[in-house]
Amino acid sequence: MAKESTWPPTMSDPITLNVGGKLYTTSLATLTSFPDSMLGAMFSGKMPTKRDSQGNCFIDRDGKVFRYILNFLRTSHLDLPEDFQEMGLLRREADFYQVQPLIEALQEKEVELSKAEKNAMLNITLKQRVQTVHFTVREAPQIYSLSSSSMEVFNANIFSTSCLFLKLLGSKLFYCSNGNLSSITSHLQDPNHLTLDWVANVEGLPEEEYTKQNLKRLWVVPANKQINSFQVFVEEVLKIALSDGFCIDSSHPHALDFMNNKIIRLIRYRPVCTWT
């Protein structure tokens, strides 16, 4: 049986939230401490709230990281454990709740972590093949012909000991699919490993065929440049990596492999500063 509750509560009354199955108890004053946030709107009556079977306010979001959001509402300070590994998830949750000061604090924290990160390695293995793509071309109303064309298909297997660098890379490279751009970060296999598959523009291929045949193209932003060759891909990745402190590892791979865009290995060394 659902428990009885008085609604709306006063600012100091305890409120129990069910966030993704995890219960938190706080106050209305805390939940509305940032009025422009989604939580501020929900608990000031501007947005409807859902209830679980026990009468608790229910929010269908990740319950584990909500503790950090709630603590920020209480203190206006971001407190994370030193070994915190779910920064991406916390950032997405902060975006959902639209707590702008928390979003800014997370951005500052990521910059701080990036500067603190020392040595790193980046290894990219590239593969390319040519295959034939078949498609129909509309020549006139109700008149179609079958056509085919050669298509360059690219694969990049990227590994880095710096998960922050892969996030940086993910903020610059985007897939073009169904006429929309989507960040490659959703294709991370794990925090340190990313595999990209894309195609170059195919001569004569209608735009709708890219969607129908699930052919993704790759773009780099903010330059808004489409990547139609490994040479362009390597140039753009090198720009991003060099700006983050990486340099080419002259001892590996073989120079011929590097020139042929088969293997790219970069390293970053940031010496620890000592004060005397």
MARMISE-938257 format. One line per field, with one value per residue: x, y, z of N, C-alpha, C in turn. Coordinates in steps of 0.02 Angstrom, whole numbers, plus 50000, padded with zeros to 5 digits. Atoms other than C-alpha are relative to their C-alpha. Layout:
N
n_X <- X	...
n_Y <- Y	...
n_Z <- Z	...
ca_X <- X	...
ca_Y <- Y	...
ca_Z <- Z	...
c_X <- X	...
c_Y <- Y	...
c_Z <- Z	...
//
This chain:
276
n_X <- 50043	49960	50002	50030	49952	50030	49973	49928	49966	49967	49931	49956	50024	49962	50030	49964	49999	49981	49964	49979	50004	49960	50036	49963	50042	49973	50052	50023	49953	49942	50019	50015	49945	49984	50067	50002	49986	50059	50024	50033	50065	50042	50021	50034	50067	50002	50002	50032	49956	50028	49996	49996	50055	49996	50014	49940	49989	49960	49963	49972	49931	49951	50004	49935	49963	50041	49974	49955	50042	50034	49951	49986	50057	49996	49940	49974	49930	49995	49957	49995	49943	49941	50001	50065	49992	50062	50007	50044	50069	50019	50010	50064	50053	50002	50033	50072	50031	49988	49971	49947	49937	49969	49971	49939	49952	49976	49954	49938	49969	49971	49940	49952	49977	49959	49934	49965	49982	49930	49981	50053	49983	50055	49984	50054	49989	50046	50012	50041	50016	50046	50052	50050	50066	50053	50055	50046	50002	50063	49986	50062	50054	50013	49948	49940	49948	49952	49933	49951	49941	49950	50007	49945	50022	49945	50006	49947	50002	49964	49990	49961	50000	50034	50071	50019	49985	50052	50059	49985	50008	50072	50032	49980	50018	50071	50028	50058	50046	50070	50001	49983	49933	50001	49932	49973	49990	50047	49972	49945	50008	49984	49972	49935	50000	50051	49996	50039	50011	50035	49989	49992	50055	50003	50023	50065	50042	50050	49992	50040	49969	49954	50041	50028	49948	49965	49933	49985	49944	49967	49988	49963	50025	50045	49980	50053	49967	50012	49938	50008	49938	49960	49954	50037	50012	49937	49984	50045	49985	49936	50013	50031	49953	49944	50025	50007	49934	49970	49951	49992	49951	49953	49974	50051	49987	49954	50014	50040	50069	50027	50011	50055	50059	50024	49994	49979	49989	49977	49990	50000	49961	50002	49959	50026	49964	49980	49983	49942
n_Y <- 49941	49939	49961	49935	49945	49934	49966	49992	49995	49936	50000	50039	50068	50051	50028	50060	50009	50064	49986	50063	50054	49983	49950	49944	49954	49932	49951	49959	49944	50026	50017	49937	49952	49970	49996	50008	50070	50042	50018	49940	49995	50056	49995	49936	50007	49981	50061	50054	50051	50067	50033	50073	50033	49979	49928	49960	49970	50046	49973	50057	49986	50041	49987	50002	49936	49945	49977	49945	49943	49977	49966	49935	49958	49983	49962	49962	50021	50065	50045	50065	50039	49996	50052	49997	50023	49992	49929	49992	50011	49945	49942	50008	49989	49928	49969	50016	49961	49930	49960	49968	49994	50066	50012	49961	50030	50062	49980	49980	50060	50038	49964	50013	50069	50004	49971	50043	50063	49996	50036	50036	50029	50004	50046	50005	50047	49981	50048	49972	50047	49975	50048	49975	49987	50001	49956	49982	49929	49980	49961	49965	50027	50071	50031	50008	50043	50025	49974	50020	49957	50020	49962	50008	50013	49987	50024	49974	50029	49950	50016	49950	50007	49941	49999	49930	49982	50029	49956	49941	50021	50009	49935	49971	50043	50017	50039	49973	50055	49977	49927	49968	50012	50029	50006	50069	50024	50054	50061	50022	50069	49991	49932	49992	50033	49974	50025	49960	50026	49951	50004	49936	49986	50045	49963	50019	50034	49954	49989	50047	50066	50003	50021	50066	50051	49988	49977	49940	49958	49971	49928	49968	49934	49951	49984	50024	50032	50072	50039	50046	50037	50009	49943	49947	50025	49996	49929	49972	50031	49972	49933	50006	50032	49954	49945	50027	50015	50061	49994	50063	50046	50014	50069	50048	50060	49993	49938	50015	50009	49935	49961	50031	49991	50064	49999	49937	50004	49938	50003	49936	50002	49938	50011	49976	49941	50002	49933	50000
n_Z <- 50000	50004	49939	50007	49999	50007	50059	50003	49936	49985	50024	49956	49993	50038	50060	50022	50073	50028	50062	50030	49952	49941	49961	49970	49961	50000	49985	50056	50006	50037	50068	50037	49988	50065	50028	50073	50018	50007	49933	49974	50032	49977	49930	49987	50029	50070	50039	49962	49973	49997	49935	50000	49963	49930	49995	50008	50066	50041	50057	50037	50020	49964	49929	49968	50003	49976	49935	50012	50019	49940	49957	50029	49983	49928	49982	50058	50010	50031	49962	50032	49975	50043	50051	50034	50068	50038	50015	50057	49976	49957	50043	50034	49950	49986	50057	49996	49947	50017	49945	50038	49962	49997	50066	50004	49954	50031	50054	49967	49973	50055	50019	49946	50006	50061	49986	49951	50032	50021	50060	50035	50065	50048	50054	50049	50055	50054	50053	50054	50053	50050	50015	50046	49971	50051	49981	50053	50018	50032	50060	50016	49959	50007	50040	49960	50028	49951	50012	49950	49998	49951	49937	49953	49932	49954	49931	49956	49934	49960	49929	49963	49927	49975	50017	50010	50070	50043	49993	50040	50069	50011	50006	50063	50056	50000	50055	50036	50014	50004	50007	49937	49972	49932	49974	50000	49931	49986	50028	49959	49975	49929	49995	50033	50065	50046	50068	50047	50068	50040	50072	50036	50045	50057	50058	50027	49951	49972	49928	49961	50000	49943	49943	50012	49995	49936	50015	49961	50019	49942	50005	49946	49983	50032	50069	50044	50056	50006	50005	50057	50011	49941	49993	49964	49933	49962	49989	49950	49935	49978	49974	49934	49954	49987	49957	49933	49973	50028	50054	50036	49972	50055	49996	50022	50039	50055	50037	50060	49977	49983	50062	50036	49958	49974	49927	49972	49928	49971	49928	49965	49938	49961	49941	49936	49978	49930	49976	49954
ca_X <- 50000	50066	50110	50017	50111	50072	50095	50159	50286	50365	50543	50615	50508	50602	50566	50611	50660	50667	50801	50817	50770	50888	50810	50873	50802	50826	50725	50626	50749	50892	50799	50752	50921	50950	50780	50827	50871	50752	50744	50703	50560	50498	50490	50423	50268	50317	50335	50234	50316	50288	50262	50314	50203	50262	50218	50398	50441	50509	50644	50693	50879	51041	51027	51210	51283	51135	51222	51352	51217	51122	51280	51313	51136	51173	51346	51372	51537	51587	51657	51717	51826	52003	51970	51804	51781	51609	51639	51550	51394	51393	51410	51261	51157	51206	51152	50985	50951	51016	51110	51217	51343	51372	51399	51529	51612	51624	51704	51833	51864	51896	52020	52106	52115	52183	52323	52363	52372	52554	52626	52514	52522	52413	52412	52308	52300	52220	52143	52066	51976	51877	51710	51569	51406	51246	51103	50953	50943	50780	50794	50613	50447	50424	50583	50732	50896	51022	51193	51353	51510	51672	51672	51819	51790	51899	51932	52030	52068	52119	52193	52254	52307	52226	52037	52027	52111	51984	51846	51933	51941	51757	51715	51796	51746	51566	51476	51355	51207	51025	51070	51125	51293	51322	51476	51590	51598	51445	51552	51684	51710	51788	51867	52031	51976	51883	51845	51787	51713	51662	51654	51708	51583	51525	51506	51326	51258	51093	51090	50950	51056	51184	51044	50966	51132	51191	51343	51419	51529	51652	51666	51782	51716	51724	51812	51657	51768	51720	51855	51867	52042	52163	52279	52146	52105	52287	52311	52159	52201	52381	52317	52211	52346	52487	52379	52359	52546	52577	52724	52769	52860	53014	53059	52896	52819	52925	52940	52865	52710	52689	52709	52584	52460	52451	52508	52521	52598	52616	52676	52656	52781	52750	52891	52843	52891	52991	53014	53176
ca_Y <- 50000	50172	50279	50439	50601	50783	50877	51003	50990	51138	51187	51095	50937	50778	50713	50537	50514	50352	50378	50224	50113	50196	50297	50468	50580	50767	50928	51038	51179	51071	51012	51191	51268	51297	51359	51356	51170	51029	50978	51158	51155	50983	51026	51202	51138	51194	51014	50859	50727	50539	50428	50249	50122	50189	50369	50424	50544	50437	50489	50361	50400	50323	50306	50275	50441	50543	50552	50669	50779	50786	50830	50971	51037	51036	51116	51194	51098	50951	50811	50655	50511	50506	50345	50403	50317	50374	50553	50530	50460	50598	50730	50658	50656	50836	50883	50795	50885	51048	51104	51230	51266	51078	51063	51201	51119	50955	51043	51121	50952	50869	51005	50980	50791	50813	50925	50804	50657	50619	50493	50416	50311	50316	50174	50173	50029	50071	49956	49997	49896	49926	49843	49859	49937	49905	50028	50085	50251	50336	50396	50450	50427	50239	50204	50136	50060	49955	50031	49992	50083	50052	50107	50137	50066	50121	50045	50126	50031	50157	50119	50248	50234	50406	50388	50578	50591	50472	50583	50732	50638	50596	50781	50813	50664	50628	50497	50558	50439	50466	50646	50680	50696	50587	50585	50433	50424	50312	50184	50170	49984	50030	50190	50155	50073	50141	50060	50166	50104	50224	50248	50383	50470	50352	50428	50425	50348	50432	50503	50387	50235	50280	50262	50109	50016	50082	50168	50292	50437	50524	50711	50818	50971	51119	51117	51029	50925	50754	50621	50533	50462	50395	50541	50665	50555	50546	50734	50775	50649	50714	50892	50839	50729	50856	50991	50874	50852	50692	50669	50537	50386	50376	50201	50122	50082	50053	50213	50130	50078	50255	50334	50210	50257	50079	50106	50265	50270	50426	50454	50591	50624	50756	50761	50780	50953	50959	51115	51156
ca_Z <- 50000	49954	50103	50133	50100	50112	49948	49919	50060	50148	50102	50252	50243	50194	50019	49963	49781	49686	49554	49445	49592	49717	49858	49914	50050	50039	50055	49938	49973	49907	49752	49704	49747	49560	49499	49313	49319	49274	49457	49503	49377	49434	49618	49600	49514	49338	49278	49327	49437	49434	49586	49622	49711	49880	49840	49815	49674	49533	49408	49276	49272	49336	49524	49563	49503	49565	49735	49659	49583	49747	49844	49721	49751	49937	49934	49761	49759	49651	49760	49668	49730	49660	49565	49489	49321	49263	49212	49045	49130	49260	49124	49030	49190	49228	49052	49080	49244	49169	49324	49232	49373	49387	49200	49210	49361	49266	49117	49233	49315	49147	49099	49267	49241	49065	49128	49269	49150	49113	48991	48859	48702	48547	48421	48262	48138	47970	47841	47673	47542	47384	47358	47233	47285	47185	47183	47082	46992	46949	46770	46749	46840	46864	46766	46864	46812	46908	46927	47021	47073	47165	47346	47463	47636	47782	47953	48094	48253	48386	48556	48682	48862	48881	48888	48897	48727	48650	48722	48642	48477	48496	48510	48341	48233	48184	48081	47948	47942	47894	47855	48034	48122	48276	48386	48373	48564	48562	48470	48606	48643	48810	48879	48788	48625	48475	48307	48160	47996	47859	47671	47550	47438	47300	47128	47069	47230	47279	47455	47511	47465	47601	47728	47647	47642	47812	47739	47861	47811	47927	47960	48064	48154	48173	48003	47931	47819	47753	47768	47600	47616	47744	47707	47765	47915	47969	47946	48053	48191	48196	48218	48366	48443	48424	48503	48653	48675	48574	48457	48330	48401	48289	48350	48294	48174	48021	47920	47766	47864	47928	47756	47685	47823	47891	48069	48169	48342	48445	48621	48749	48886	49017	49142	49323	49383	49545	49649	49736
c_X <- 50045	49992	49970	50054	49963	50035	49961	50032	50026	50073	50045	49976	50044	49960	50042	49992	50019	50031	50027	50000	50040	49967	50047	49949	50034	49943	49981	50048	50061	49983	49986	50055	50025	49934	49996	50014	49935	49972	49964	49930	49953	49972	49976	49931	49995	49998	49967	50052	49963	50011	50010	49944	50000	49985	50060	50003	50048	50032	50036	50069	50048	50001	50067	50034	49958	50025	50045	49961	49965	50048	50017	49942	50005	50056	50026	50074	50001	50051	49998	50058	50057	49998	49934	50008	49939	49985	49951	49927	49976	49987	49933	49942	49994	49966	49924	49966	50010	50019	50062	50065	50036	50032	50066	50054	50029	50049	50068	50038	50034	50064	50056	50029	50045	50070	50040	50023	50070	50012	49941	50025	49937	50021	49940	50021	49946	49995	49953	49987	49952	49948	49949	49933	49949	49942	49957	50000	49935	50015	49940	49946	49985	50050	50065	50049	50048	50069	50047	50060	50049	49996	50060	49972	50060	49985	50060	49990	50045	50003	50042	49996	49966	49927	49976	50015	49947	49935	50010	49991	49926	49962	50015	49977	49927	49982	49943	49957	49929	49995	50018	50071	49992	50072	50023	50008	49952	50025	50062	49988	50015	50035	50064	50001	49942	50012	49954	49996	49960	50017	50012	49938	50003	49969	49933	49953	49950	50006	49961	50030	50051	49962	49975	50052	50045	50073	50013	50059	50027	50016	50041	49972	50050	50018	49946	50028	49984	50065	49990	50062	50036	50048	49967	49988	50062	50017	49958	50014	50066	49991	49974	50050	50058	49979	49992	50067	50033	50053	50009	50055	50047	50026	49951	49941	50054	49980	49956	49926	49968	49984	49941	49935	49971	49999	50024	50009	50028	50007	49997	50038	49998	50040	49968	50043	50019	50023	50058	50003
c_Y <- 50062	50040	50069	50054	50065	50036	50063	50005	50070	49993	49956	49927	49951	49974	49940	49992	49929	50015	49934	49942	50012	50058	50052	50042	50067	50048	50038	50058	49979	49989	50062	50052	50032	50003	49988	49929	49962	49980	50060	50007	49945	50012	50070	50001	50019	49939	49945	49950	49933	49971	49925	49972	50019	50074	50044	50031	49956	50036	49941	50016	49958	50019	50006	50069	50058	50027	50060	50063	50028	50036	50069	50049	50024	50050	50048	49985	49930	49957	49931	49962	50001	49949	49999	49985	50012	50073	50012	49992	50059	50063	49996	50011	50074	50038	49988	50045	50075	50043	50033	50009	49932	49981	50037	49972	49936	50016	50020	49940	49960	50034	49987	49929	49991	50027	49956	49935	50006	49962	49964	49975	49996	49956	49993	49953	50013	49945	50031	49946	50033	49946	50033	50008	50004	50043	50015	50075	50014	50045	50042	49972	49927	49965	50000	49955	49979	50024	49974	50045	49972	50046	49985	49994	50004	49971	50027	49969	50042	49978	50056	49985	50060	49999	50071	50022	49971	50040	50064	49985	49994	50065	50033	49960	49978	49956	50040	49940	50026	50076	50038	49983	49973	49988	49927	49974	49944	49933	49977	49929	49997	50068	50011	49974	50024	49970	50041	49965	50052	49991	50070	50012	49953	50038	49972	49967	50050	50003	49948	49930	49993	49976	49929	49945	50009	50017	50065	50037	50036	50073	50023	50069	50033	50017	49980	49971	49926	49963	49946	49960	49991	50058	50056	49979	50008	50073	50029	49971	50027	50070	49997	49973	50047	50057	49976	49975	49936	50018	49932	49959	49978	49929	49948	50040	50011	50061	49989	49991	50067	50041	49972	50003	49934	49999	50069	49990	50066	49992	50070	49992	50068	49989	50029	50058	49991	50069	49995	50066
c_Z <- 50000	50064	49986	50004	49991	49943	49985	50069	50012	49979	50042	50009	49961	49941	49980	49925	49984	49932	49973	50049	50064	50036	50031	50039	50005	50017	49937	49988	49959	49927	49958	50008	49935	49961	49925	49978	49991	50068	50032	49972	50025	50069	50020	49970	49927	49954	50042	50026	50002	50069	49991	50043	50073	50009	49994	49930	49961	49942	49967	49971	50042	50075	50034	50001	50024	50067	49991	49980	50061	50047	49973	50015	50072	50014	49947	49987	49972	50039	49968	50031	49950	49944	49961	49926	49955	49984	49942	50020	50042	49958	49964	50048	50018	49943	50003	50052	49990	50060	49972	50040	50007	49934	49992	50045	49971	49943	50029	50027	49945	49974	50050	49994	49939	50012	50047	49969	49970	49935	49969	49933	49957	49942	49954	49944	49947	49947	49949	49949	49951	49986	49953	50035	49943	50024	49939	49990	49965	49941	49978	50046	49981	49955	50041	49964	50055	49982	50055	49995	50051	50060	50044	50071	50046	50069	50039	50069	50045	50072	50031	50074	50033	49978	49988	49928	49953	50006	49959	49926	49982	49994	49933	49939	50006	49940	49969	49980	50003	49997	50063	50021	50071	50022	50001	50071	50018	49975	50038	50026	50074	50004	49961	49929	49958	49931	49955	49933	49962	49926	49972	49959	49940	49942	49975	50050	50029	50076	50040	50003	50057	50061	49991	50010	50062	49988	50036	49970	50061	49987	50060	50010	50048	49928	49951	49935	49999	49989	49948	49985	50066	50011	50039	50072	50043	50015	50056	50069	50027	50028	50071	50051	50018	50045	50072	50028	49975	49949	49969	50032	49944	50000	49974	49974	49948	49959	49940	50019	50016	49937	49960	50040	50024	50076	50022	50075	50024	50075	50029	50065	50033	50063	50062	50024	50075	50020	50049	50037
//
